[in-house]
Amino acid sequence: MRNIITRLLPAVLLFAGFLIGGPTAQASPARADEDILARLTALPGIKVLAERPTEPGFRYFLLSYVQPVDHRRPWRGTFEQRLTLLHKATDRPMVLHTTGYNLNDLPTFRAEPTQLVDGNQISVEQRFFTPSRPVPADWSRLDIWQAATDHHRLVGALKQVYAGKWISTGGSKGGMTSIYHSRFYPGDVDGVVAYVAPNDVINREDSAYDRFFRTVGNDPVCRQKLKDLAAESLRRRADMVTRLEAVAEEQGLTFTILKTADRAYENSILDFEWAFWQFSLQAACADVPDPKTITTDELYSFVDQVSGLTFYSDQGLAPFIPYYYQAGTQLGWPDPRFAHLRGLLAYPGIYQPRSYVPADISMRFDPFTMADIDRWVRTEGNRLMFLYGENDPWGNEPF
């Protein structure tokens, strides 16, 4: 991903120039606004939870905003959605960072577009990611329109203070979220920069991922070693699962959602190749061990380092249940064939979102939602920029 972003940086700079009045525009000094804290506090629905130290030239606030649980029936209750504000000046552009997940409240985080326009930034926690979750949680209210309307209301509130140009951005599911927001409310922002945003129009068609894993990187030896390590991990399943169970007992982890440590373990192995290419650079191939000589302890350590073998515990899944719910109801999910693991898998069909969401949460997949998004992007969307990583699996079904 780093390589492609570097190559596309001049285009992003040009896009940023549009936002601030020209490619060569310089940052203007912060004007003497009335105190931003007072202005925020005066906005209906906004609550300032904390102000924290950050880098010079900025002020950083942790905020919440009151949202309806159901925007179509706003009288049916509300919840507080968390967000952060990195304030530069009210006359600077605003970047809406749609996280798509939980909120990272690091006071120093600035998305790439925020840096390029030297602007303000809000980062917004997606609805149903804790603590931005209604109580009780009606999961049928977690869909892309409801989330887009969260962002629409928030933009409307903050434009009373930040009246300049707005741009939205996000990575992976956050990038998808920024596109969905603009699909339903195209007038809210002046442009979108979406990083590695998948576009799973036909959920059952996943051959692009199989092609990717046959050709990714420039080292066929590395590709084969990763496949062989995954296969070897399943051949040594009994010993590996015993180690996983010991770690789980030591850390107090449970496997209620997936039922057994063995089922959780198989899911981690199915993640193995994907996780390597998503989070590692090509140079990491030099550290991939030899499947023919590796000991079981070494194998466990390496697979755990790449996949995180405790991820599919109840505790590992808990923060991501809203993601899996959305993937299994609207977004779709990748389902490679894993030809190199044929005959070694014990649980066919387990590698899908329904497996990772508690059984008492009802789910039904809608195959038309992403087709509508795709149609809008192709025929009506404008000022949308998509950036994809060369070796990132998530870029294989691009917009």
N, C-alpha and C positions, 0 to 999 in steps of 0.2 A: 504493500500500500504506500509506503514512503516514497518509492521510486516514481509511481505515477503521479502522486501529489506534487512532487518536485517538478515533473515535466509540465504539469498543468498550472503551476503557480502564476505565470504571466497572465493566463486567462482569468484567474481568480482576481488578480490585481486590477485588471480592466473592469471586471464586474464591480469590484469595490470602488473604483473610480466613479462609476455611475452613481453609487450611493452617496458619495460625499462631494459630488459636483465636478468631477473631472479626475483623470488618472494622476495628475500632479498636485492635486489639492493637498495642503498641509493641515495638520491637526491644529484646530483653533484652541486657544487657551480657555480653560473653564471660566465662564462668566460668573459674576457674583450673583448666583441664584439665591432666592430665599432658601433657608435651610431645607435640604432635600428630605430630611427626616420628618419635618413638619408637613411637607407636601404629601409624602407617602401616607402618613398617619391620617390625613384628611380624606383619603380616597375611601369611599364606601366598600366594605368587604375586605380591605387590606388590613392585615395585622403585622406589625413589626415585632418579630420574635427575638431578634438579637442584632447587634452590630458588632462586627469583629474586625480586628486589624487586617490590613491587606497592603499591597504594594503602594508606594507613593503615587499620588495623583488620582487615586480611586477611593471610594468608600464601599464597604461591603455589608449587605444586609441579608439576614435570613428572614423570609416573609411567609405568610400564609394568605390564601385568598378563599373566600367562601364561595363554593360552587354547588349548584343543584345536583343531587344524585341523578336525577333524570331531567335533562333540559327540556324535554317535551312536556313534563309534568312537574314544574319547579316547586309546586306546593308539597311534594312528597318527600321533603327532607333535604338536608344539605350536608356537606362535608368540607373540611379544610384542606386545600391543596397546597403543598409546600413549594416554594420557589426561592431562588436566591437572586439578588440584584447586585451587580458590580457597576457602581455608578461612576461615570467619568464627568459628564456635564449634560444638562438637558438639551443643549444645542448640538450634541454629537449624535450620530446614528445609533440605533438600538438593534442589537442582535438577539433574536429569540432562539435560544438553544433548547430544542425539544429533546429531552433525554430519552424518551421512550421507555425508561426504566425508573429505578430509584434515583433519588437526587444525590449527586456528588457535591457536598457542600464545602469543598476546599476553597478558601477565600482567594487563592491565587490562580484558579483555573480560568483561562481565557481560550475560547474556541479560535481556530485559525481565522475565520472571517472577522471576529472581534478584534484580533490583533491587526489585521490588514486595514480596517477602517478606523482603528483607534477609537472604538466606541464603547457604549454601555452594553451590558449583557444581562439578560435574565435567563436562568436555567430552571426548567419546570419539571417537577416530578409527575410522571404519568399517573392518571387516576388508577386506583386499586393497588398500586405499589405502596407498601406501608411506609410511613403512617398516613399517606393520602388515600385512605380507604374508608368508604362509608361503613357505619355500624348501625344495623346489620348490613352485610354485603350482599346486595342483589347483583349477582354476576352477569345477569342479562343486560345490565346497564354499562357493561364494559365493551364498548365497540368503537370503531374509528370515528364515527360521527359524534358520539358523545365526547370523546377526547378532543376532537377538533373544535367542538363548541366550547370546551374548557378554555382552550387557547384563544379562541375568538373573544370570549368575554374578558379574559385577562388583558389581551391587547387593547381592547376598547377602554378598559379602566386606566391602563398605564399611558395611553396616548394623551390623556389629559395632562400628563407631565412631560412626556417625551413625544413631541409633535413632529419630529423630523423623519428621515427615512428609516425604514425597518427592513431587516433581512432575517430570514429564519434559516437555521442550520441544525444538523444532527448527524450522528454516525450510526450505521446499521439500522436497528429498529428506530432510533431517533431520527435518522434521515427519512425513513418511511413515514414517520409521524409528521415531519415537516411537509411532506408532499400531500398527505391526507388533509392536513389543515388547509393548505392552499386550494385543494380540490373543492372543499365545501365553502371556503371563505377566501376567494381569490383576491379580494381587495384589501386584506389585512396587512400584507407585507409587500415590499417592492421587489423582492427576489428571494430565491431559495438556493442554498448550496447544500446538497445532500451527499454525504459520503457513504459509499459501499451500501446503498439501499437496494435490497432485493425487490424484485417485481414478479411474484409467483402467480402469473395469470392463470395457468392451468396446473393445478396442484399435482395431478397425477403424472405430469410430464416432467421427469427429472433427469433425463439422459445427459443434460449439460454437465451435471456433477460427475457422472461416470467418465465423460470425456476429459474433464478437468483432472481427475485423479490419475488418468492414464498419461497425462502430458505435463503436469505442473512442474515447474522448476527446470533447471538445465542439467540435472544429474539423475539419469535413469537408475543408477546404482542406489542412490538415496531413496528414490521412490519405491524400489523393490524391497529395500531393507525395512522401510516402514510397514509395508504390507506383510512382510514375513514376521516382523515383531508382533503385529496384531494377531496373526494366525498362531504364533507361538504362545502368546498370552492366553489364547483359548485352549490350546493343547495342555497348558499347565494350569487350567482353570481351578482345579481342586486346591492346589497349594497356594495359588494367588488369592482365592476367596478366603481361605483360612487366614491369611495375613490381613485381608481387608476386615474380616470379622473381629480380629484382635484389635485393630486400630479403632474400629467403631466402638467396641466395648470400652476401650481406654478413654475415648473422647465423648462417650455418652451419646452416640449416634444411633438412630433407628431407621428401619426400612419399611414402615407401614404402607407408604404409597405404592412402592414397587413390590412389596410383599416379602422379598428375600434379598439378602446381600448378593446372592448369585445372579439374580435378575438385574440388580443395580450394576454389578460388575460387567455384565454383558453390554449394557448401554454405554459404559465408559470405554469399552474396547471399540464399539462402533463409532465413538467420538474421536478415536485416537488420531487417525490420519488428518481428519478435519481440523482438530485442535492444533496439530503441529503446523500446518500451513497457515492457519489463521493468525497464530501468535508468534511464529518464528520467522526469522530471515533465512534466505537461502544458505547463508554461512553456517547456520546451525546444523546443516547436513554433516559437517565434519565431526559432530559430537554424537551422531546416531550410532549406537553400538552394533556389533555383529550378532545377528540372531542365532548363529550357529554355536557361539562360544559363551553367550551371556548366561550368568547364573540366575536362579529364580529371584534371589534378593536384588540383584542388579536390575532384572527385568521389572520387578515390582516398582523399584525406585524410579526407573526411567518412565514407565507408563504413568505413574502417579504424577511425576513432574509435568508431563505433557497433558494428560487428560484430567487429572484430579480425581482419584479413585473414590473419594468420599462425596463427590458432587451429587450423586443420585441417592444419597441418604435423604430422609425427610428434612433434615436441617439444611442440607445443601440446596434442595429444590424449593424450599419455602419462599425465598425472596423472588423466585422466577415463576411462580404459579400464574400470576397475571399474564406474563408473556406466553406461557404455554396455552393458557386459555384463549388468548387472542389468535395464536397460531392455529389452534384447532377449531376455531369458529369462523375466522375471516381471512387471516394472513396467509395461510398455507404453510407448508414445511418441506424441507428437502428430504428425499428418501432414496439415496444411492443404492445400487444393487449389491455392493460388497462381494463381487464375484470371488475374490481371494479368500473369503471366509466361508465359502460353501461347505456344508457338511460339519461345520464347527459351531454353528449357532443353535442354541437350545430353545429360543423363544421367538419364532417367526412373528413378525408384525408388532413387536414390542417397541420399535424405534419410531414413535409417533407421539404427539402431544397428549393424547388421551391417557397414555401410560403415566404421565407426570403430574396430573391434576387429580386431587382427591375425588373418589368415586361419588361423593355426595354433591358435587358440583356438576350440574347438567351441561352438556356440550352438544352442539350440532353444527356441522360445517356448512357454510354458505358459499357455494362455488361462484357466485356472481359478483361479490363485493370487489375483488381485485380486478375483474374484467372491467368494471365501471371505472376504477382508478386508472387503469391502462388506457381506456378509451379517452378519458379526460386529458391525460398527459399528452397523448398523440394528437388530439384534435383541438384542444383549447388551452392547454398549459403554455405559459410563456415565462421568460426570465427564470427558468429552472436550470440549474447546473448540477450534473451528476458526476461524481468522481469515484473511480473504482480501483481496487488494488490488484496488481498483476497476479499475485499468488494467494489472494484471499478467496476462499471458497464461496463466500457470500456474494461475490460479484458475478457469479455464473448465470444468474437469471436477472440481467440488468433491465432498467427502464430503457 
